[in-house]
Amino acid sequence: MSSKPSLARGTRDFGPEKMVKRNYIFDTIKAVFQRFGFQPLETPSMENLSVLMGKYGDEGDQLLFKILNSGNFSEKISQTDLDEGYKKLTTKISEKGLRYDLTVPFARYVVMNRNELPLPFKRYQIQPVWRADRPQKGRYREFYQCDADVVGTDSLICEAEIVMMIQEVMQSLNINFNLKINNRKILSGLSEAIGAAGQEAALAVAIDKLDKIGQEKVMEELAERGFSEEALANLTPVFSITGSNQEKFTRLEELLQTSEVGKKGIEELREMWNYMTAFGVTDENIELDITLARGLSYYTGAIFEVKALDVQIGSITGGGRYDNLTGTFGVPGLSGVGISFGVDRIYDVLEELNLFPNNQAVTTKLLFCHFGKEEQNYTLPLLRAARERGINAEVFPDNSKIKKQLDYADRKKIPFVVIIGSDELQSGLLTLKDMTSGEQFKLSIDDIFAKINE
């Protein structure tokens, strides 16, 4: 007995109507990437686990989708392997995994091809990634990322340009947004300033959950991670720092005056802000947020996160500077910075706020309908002419009743239909029907093309 088909949890199908909207997002983001000089790149869906493991922190490693080795992989498993737990067992039964993001595969590509690449190397990549997360609104197990990274330079001009790209993408999509910026060196400085030097990784992981679980739960988690009561008391005032971005800079300088790494983070952010000002970028929609952490462990400098306003959903864009990522593959010294746009969440934002352009459902603009075989043959050179004029057009392939052909146009949201019968064959004037208004016109084919392209 055949089973009823179903989708794996956290995955989705995308029919034509949704794909048109998704392509609108892809094309908008891609155009911005190309305008800033980024080149396209694709990497395999699967990577060796040796490439992926250890790059995302312990929580990220647990969310990697592992691929079972082919063949009888179980024959090499001993009771000792089972007793030693999950990590030991994984190495015995799985050598590959689905990519968790696009940044680590990009770093692997750079290391493998560094002698052929122009440095700095600017690439964009639009591909799916996979995470074994709990599915919920705005969170999927398979989703697309649109990444742009530049590697081979530590110039903070790159950070300023990332801010500009974010603004251009959000403005092109008509999304009202808030861009938060911080620097991981500031978080390291905070660890030192509150008396918890060396615990910046734990601080970043906990504080990254602030929006989700609130300050009280963050403090509880830090206490569980070994932060002293004194350190937590010293951290508390950080959550209440407010004012303009420049006022926050001043307050930060007071807090971190004893931390060299913290002062370096402030210096980098100030330099980035100066470049932004030189580019004509204002502080509108941009917020210096010293509680922004970005949980991924490879960030070492500036970090970015974008949230859409007017809708309840997680971040739709994030990224930052990573100085040591290629070093894990044996090539230290290649600094990089990048940004990732979450297409699936952006789609949900545009859908919920009704921000997709009205004509995005239109793939075919003109349908040729006919009363029989002779009329159908008459349409074929006209169909070719329409396409040569840049009009998306098709002919109804079957000899069906006109009502069925018009129903087809209506279901596909085709805005214009040309109807050809015996009268049209004799006169050369064709019937054009506007499917939106219902109006009909008798026109030559050239006049039809002109009207459609108005």
Secondary structure as the mmCIF struct_conf table of DSSP 4:
data_model
#
loop_
_struct_conf.conf_type_id
_struct_conf.id
_struct_conf.beg_label_comp_id
_struct_conf.beg_label_asym_id
_struct_conf.beg_label_seq_id
_struct_conf.end_label_comp_id
_struct_conf.end_label_asym_id
_struct_conf.end_label_seq_id
HELX_LH_PP_P HELX_LH_PP_P1 SER A 2 PRO A 5
HELX_LH_PP_P HELX_LH_PP_P2 LEU A 7 ALA A 8
TURN_TY1_P TURN_TY1_P1 ARG A 9 GLY A 10
HELX_RH_AL_P HELX_RH_AL_P1 PRO A 16 ARG A 35
TURN_TY1_P TURN_TY1_P2 PHE A 36 GLY A 37
STRN STRN1 GLN A 39 PRO A 40
BEND BEND1 SER A 45 SER A 45
STRN STRN2 MET A 46 ASN A 48
HELX_RH_AL_P HELX_RH_AL_P2 LEU A 49 LEU A 52
TURN_TY1_P TURN_TY1_P3 MET A 53 GLY A 54
BEND BEND2 LYS A 55 TYR A 56
HELX_RH_AL_P HELX_RH_AL_P3 GLY A 57 GLN A 62
TURN_TY1_P TURN_TY1_P4 LEU A 63 LEU A 63
STRN STRN3 LYS A 66 LEU A 68
HELX_LH_PP_P HELX_LH_PP_P3 ASN A 69 ASN A 69
BEND BEND3 SER A 70 GLY A 71
HELX_RH_3T_P HELX_RH_3T_P1 PHE A 73 LYS A 76
HELX_RH_AL_P HELX_RH_AL_P4 GLN A 79 ASP A 83
TURN_TY1_P TURN_TY1_P5 GLU A 84 GLU A 84
HELX_RH_AL_P HELX_RH_AL_P5 TYR A 86 ILE A 93
STRN STRN4 SER A 94 LEU A 98
BEND BEND4 TYR A 100 TYR A 100
BEND BEND5 LEU A 102 LEU A 102
HELX_RH_AL_P HELX_RH_AL_P6 THR A 103 ASN A 113
TURN_TY1_P TURN_TY1_P6 ARG A 114 GLU A 116
BEND BEND6 LEU A 117 LEU A 117
BEND BEND7 LEU A 119 PRO A 120
STRN STRN5 PHE A 121 TRP A 130
HELX_LH_PP_P HELX_LH_PP_P4 ASP A 133 PRO A 135
STRN STRN6 GLN A 136 GLN A 136
TURN_TY1_P TURN_TY1_P7 LYS A 137 GLY A 138
STRN STRN7 ARG A 139 ARG A 139
BEND BEND8 ARG A 141 ARG A 141
STRN STRN8 GLU A 142 VAL A 151
BEND BEND9 GLY A 152 GLY A 152
TURN_TY1_P TURN_TY1_P8 LEU A 156 LEU A 156
HELX_RH_AL_P HELX_RH_AL_P7 ILE A 157 SER A 172
TURN_TY1_P TURN_TY1_P9 LEU A 173 ASN A 174
STRN STRN9 PHE A 177 ASN A 183
HELX_RH_AL_P HELX_RH_AL_P8 ARG A 184 ALA A 193
TURN_TY1_P TURN_TY1_P10 ILE A 194 GLY A 195
TURN_TY1_P TURN_TY1_P11 ALA A 197 GLY A 198
HELX_RH_AL_P HELX_RH_AL_P9 GLU A 200 ILE A 207
TURN_TY1_P TURN_TY1_P12 ASP A 208 LYS A 209
HELX_RH_AL_P HELX_RH_AL_P10 LEU A 210 GLU A 224
TURN_TY1_P TURN_TY1_P13 ARG A 225 GLY A 226
HELX_RH_AL_P HELX_RH_AL_P11 GLU A 229 LEU A 235
HELX_RH_3T_P HELX_RH_3T_P2 THR A 236 SER A 240
BEND BEND10 GLY A 243 GLY A 243
HELX_RH_AL_P HELX_RH_AL_P12 ASN A 245 LEU A 255
TURN_TY1_P TURN_TY1_P14 LEU A 256 THR A 258
HELX_RH_AL_P HELX_RH_AL_P13 GLU A 260 ALA A 278
TURN_TY1_P TURN_TY1_P15 PHE A 279 GLY A 280
BEND BEND11 ASP A 283 ASP A 283
TURN_TY1_P TURN_TY1_P16 GLU A 284 ASN A 285
STRN STRN10 ILE A 286 LEU A 288
TURN_TY1_P TURN_TY1_P17 ILE A 290 THR A 291
BEND BEND12 GLY A 295 GLY A 295
TURN_TY1_P TURN_TY1_P18 SER A 297 TYR A 298
BEND BEND13 GLY A 301 GLY A 301
STRN STRN11 ALA A 302 ALA A 308
TURN_TY1_P TURN_TY1_P19 LEU A 309 ASP A 310
BEND BEND14 VAL A 311 VAL A 311
BEND BEND15 ILE A 316 ILE A 316
STRN STRN12 THR A 317 TYR A 322
BEND BEND16 ASP A 323 ASN A 324
TURN_TY1_P TURN_TY1_P20 LEU A 325 LEU A 325
HELX_RH_3T_P HELX_RH_3T_P3 THR A 326 PHE A 329
TURN_TY1_P TURN_TY1_P21 GLY A 330 GLY A 330
TURN_TY1_P TURN_TY1_P22 PRO A 332 GLY A 333
STRN STRN13 GLY A 336 GLY A 342
HELX_RH_AL_P HELX_RH_AL_P14 VAL A 343 GLU A 352
TURN_TY1_P TURN_TY1_P23 LEU A 353 ASN A 354
BEND BEND17 PHE A 356 PHE A 356
HELX_RH_3T_P HELX_RH_3T_P4 ASN A 358 ALA A 361
BEND BEND18 THR A 363 THR A 363
STRN STRN14 LEU A 366 HIS A 370
BEND BEND19 PHE A 371 GLY A 372
HELX_RH_AL_P HELX_RH_AL_P15 LYS A 373 GLU A 388
TURN_TY1_P TURN_TY1_P24 ARG A 389 GLY A 390
STRN STRN15 ALA A 393 VAL A 395
BEND BEND20 ASP A 398 ASP A 398
HELX_RH_AL_P HELX_RH_AL_P16 ILE A 402 ARG A 411
TURN_TY1_P TURN_TY1_P25 LYS A 412 LYS A 413
STRN STRN16 PHE A 416 ILE A 420
HELX_RH_AL_P HELX_RH_AL_P17 SER A 422 SER A 427
HELX_LH_PP_P HELX_LH_PP_P5 LEU A 429 LEU A 429
STRN STRN17 LEU A 430 ASP A 434
TURN_TY1_P TURN_TY1_P26 MET A 435 SER A 437
STRN STRN18 GLN A 440 LEU A 443
HELX_RH_AL_P HELX_RH_AL_P18 ILE A 445 ILE A 452
TURN_TY1_P TURN_TY1_P27 ASN A 453 ASN A 453
#
